[in-house]
Amino acid sequence: MMEQPGHTYSFRTLVATYVSLIFLAALMVGISRIDVNPWSACPDPSENFLCGLAHVFDLHTVKTAVILGIALVMGVITALILMGLAFEKKLINAVVFLSNFPFLAIFLTFTWADHAFRGETDHAFTEQINWESPVTKMNEMEAAKDSAAGGASAPSHH
């Protein structure tokens, strides 16, 4: 009898993977809800550990880096276990993984160049773009219309 391609997982492995992904997602949400502004504004760095850390690092950047690190761990768990890359040949994984870096470098280079040289090629471009949200404008227009009508108009359904 011919062996079937692929691999199988034990129920325990799948449950552990599921529980770890749920836990890491909840941890990401919990960390994202931490307000770091009070520690960023404390005048005395020796007051507590986070105040001292806030004088060395931007706590918003640290929080973002921690959340992205957790997302990276979740991606690795998903790729290795659920996508089955742990059972593939190591050479294929290495080639696919390493081939991502040239593309990442290209994307980062173009993003950096766009941001760094914006306005350099056209010297007439001297101001920041003042973009206004069309949603905010529509909400303001509807609020003005409602207040002019006495606020008794029913909400419009589009």
C-alpha positions as CSV (number, residue, x, y, z in Angstrom):
1,M,0.0,0.0,0.0
2,M,1.3,3.4,-0.9
3,E,1.9,6.0,1.8
4,Q,-0.3,9.1,1.7
5,P,1.6,12.4,1.2
6,G,1.5,15.0,4.0
7,H,1.6,14.6,7.7
8,T,-0.8,14.3,10.6
9,Y,-1.1,16.1,13.9
10,S,-2.1,14.8,17.2
11,F,-5.2,16.4,18.8
12,R,-2.9,17.7,21.6
13,T,-0.7,19.5,19.2
14,L,-3.6,21.3,17.5
15,V,-5.2,22.3,20.8
16,A,-1.8,23.6,22.1
17,T,-1.4,25.6,18.9
18,Y,-4.9,27.0,19.1
19,V,-4.6,27.9,22.8
20,S,-1.2,29.6,22.2
21,L,-2.5,31.6,19.3
22,I,-5.5,32.8,21.2
23,F,-3.4,33.6,24.2
24,L,-0.9,35.6,22.1
25,A,-3.7,37.5,20.4
26,A,-5.2,38.4,23.7
27,L,-1.8,39.5,24.9
28,M,-1.4,41.7,21.9
29,V,-4.8,43.3,22.5
30,G,-4.0,43.8,26.2
31,I,-0.7,45.5,25.4
32,S,-2.2,47.7,22.8
33,R,-4.6,49.1,25.4
34,I,-1.9,50.1,27.8
35,D,-1.7,53.9,28.0
36,V,1.9,54.9,28.1
37,N,1.3,58.6,28.1
38,P,1.4,59.0,31.9
39,W,4.9,57.5,32.1
40,S,6.1,59.5,29.1
41,A,5.2,62.7,30.9
42,C,6.7,61.9,34.4
43,P,9.3,64.6,35.3
44,D,11.4,62.4,37.6
45,P,13.1,59.4,35.9
46,S,13.9,57.9,39.3
47,E,10.2,57.7,40.2
48,N,9.8,54.2,38.9
49,F,11.2,51.9,36.3
50,L,8.8,52.9,33.5
51,C,9.5,56.6,34.1
52,G,13.2,55.9,33.8
53,L,12.6,53.8,30.6
54,A,10.5,56.7,29.2
55,H,13.5,59.0,29.4
56,V,15.6,56.6,27.4
57,F,13.1,55.2,24.9
58,D,9.9,56.3,23.3
59,L,7.4,54.0,25.1
60,H,5.0,54.1,22.1
61,T,7.8,52.7,20.0
62,V,8.6,50.0,22.6
63,K,5.0,49.0,22.8
64,T,4.8,48.8,19.0
65,A,7.9,46.7,18.9
66,V,6.6,44.3,21.5
67,I,3.3,43.9,19.7
68,L,5.1,43.3,16.4
69,G,7.3,40.7,18.1
70,I,4.3,38.9,19.4
71,A,2.8,39.0,15.9
72,L,6.0,37.5,14.5
73,V,5.8,34.7,17.0
74,M,2.2,34.0,16.0
75,G,3.3,34.0,12.3
76,V,6.1,31.5,13.0
77,I,3.7,29.2,14.9
78,T,1.2,29.4,12.1
79,A,3.8,28.7,9.4
80,L,5.6,25.9,11.2
81,I,2.6,24.0,12.6
82,L,-0.6,24.9,10.7
83,M,1.1,25.3,7.3
84,G,3.4,22.3,7.9
85,L,6.7,24.0,7.2
86,A,8.2,22.2,10.1
87,F,7.8,19.0,8.1
88,E,9.1,20.3,4.8
89,K,12.7,20.0,3.5
90,K,14.9,22.6,5.2
91,L,16.5,23.7,1.9
92,I,13.2,24.8,0.5
93,N,12.3,26.7,3.7
94,A,15.7,28.5,3.7
95,V,15.5,29.5,0.0
96,V,11.9,30.9,0.4
97,F,12.9,32.7,3.7
98,L,16.1,34.2,2.3
99,S,14.4,35.3,-1.0
100,N,12.1,37.6,1.0
101,F,15.0,39.9,2.1
102,P,15.7,41.3,-1.4
103,F,12.1,42.2,-1.8
104,L,11.9,43.7,1.7
105,A,15.0,45.8,0.9
106,I,13.3,47.0,-2.4
107,F,10.1,47.9,-0.6
108,L,11.9,49.7,2.2
109,T,14.2,51.5,-0.2
110,F,11.3,52.9,-2.2
111,T,9.4,53.8,0.9
112,W,12.4,55.6,2.4
113,A,13.1,57.4,-0.9
114,D,9.5,58.6,-1.3
115,H,9.5,59.9,2.3
116,A,13.0,61.4,2.3
117,F,12.9,63.1,-1.1
118,R,9.3,64.3,-1.2
119,G,9.4,67.8,-2.6
120,E,13.1,67.6,-3.6
121,T,12.4,66.9,-7.3
122,D,9.7,69.6,-7.6
123,H,10.9,72.8,-6.0
124,A,7.5,74.4,-6.3
125,F,6.3,71.8,-3.8
126,T,7.0,73.6,-0.5
127,E,4.0,72.8,1.7
128,Q,2.8,69.7,3.5
129,I,-0.3,68.2,1.9
130,N,-3.3,69.4,3.9
131,W,-5.6,66.4,3.5
132,E,-9.1,66.6,5.0
133,S,-11.1,63.5,5.5
134,P,-14.3,63.4,3.4
135,V,-16.0,61.5,6.2
136,T,-15.4,64.3,8.6
137,K,-16.6,66.9,6.1
138,M,-19.8,64.9,5.5
139,N,-20.4,64.5,9.2
140,E,-19.9,68.2,9.8
141,M,-22.3,69.0,6.9
142,E,-25.0,66.7,8.2
143,A,-24.6,68.1,11.7
144,A,-25.0,71.6,10.4
145,K,-28.0,70.6,8.3
146,D,-29.6,68.9,11.4
147,S,-29.0,71.9,13.6
148,A,-30.5,74.2,10.9
149,A,-33.6,72.0,10.7
150,G,-34.0,72.0,14.5
151,G,-32.4,68.6,15.0
152,A,-35.7,66.8,14.4
153,S,-34.7,65.2,11.1
154,A,-34.4,61.5,10.9
155,P,-31.1,60.0,9.9
156,S,-30.8,59.4,6.2
157,H,-30.1,55.9,4.9
158,H,-28.1,55.7,1.8
